[in-house]
Amino acid sequence: MNPYQRIIKAIDPTLNARWVEGFIRLQYGTLDHLSTTDFEREIDLFRGEFQQEDEQTWEDNARSYGL
């Protein structure tokens, strides 16, 4: 688990951190500049409409980023 995934898990341990990180990477080229508040906002977005996508979509996206 990388540092970004640890942040995600600390905020919401019920989510698949790889999928959430992949989702966040769709919006940002890098994640180093994001604050905890930014991660919380992105996780809220993922929990909403975006999590409704099928699991294979999120798995494929995570793998496309090498996660």
C-alpha positions, -999 to +999 in steps of 0.1 A: +000+000+000+015+033-010+012+066+010-018+078-010-037+046-003-028+049+034-044+084+034-075+071+016-078+041+040-074+065+070-103+085+058-125+056+048-113+021+055-143+006+037-133+017+002-109+000-022-080+025-019-065+014-053-098+023-070-101+056-052-065+065-061-071+056-097-102+078-097-083+107-082-056+103-108-082+108-135-085+144-122-049+152-113-016+145-129+002+142-096-012+138-060+017+152-040+001+187-038-032+174-025-042+181+011-061+158+034-091+180+027-086+175-010-085+137-005-117+139+016-135+159-012-124+134-039-134+104-017-168+120-012-172+123-050-162+087-054-186+076-028-214+094-046-222+088-082-189+075-094-188+045-071-219+033-090-198+022-119-192-015-121-162-029-102-144-040-133-143-004-146-125+007-114-102-023-114-092-016-150-086+020-142-064+012-112-044-012-132-039+014-160-021+035-134+000+005-122-019+003-089 
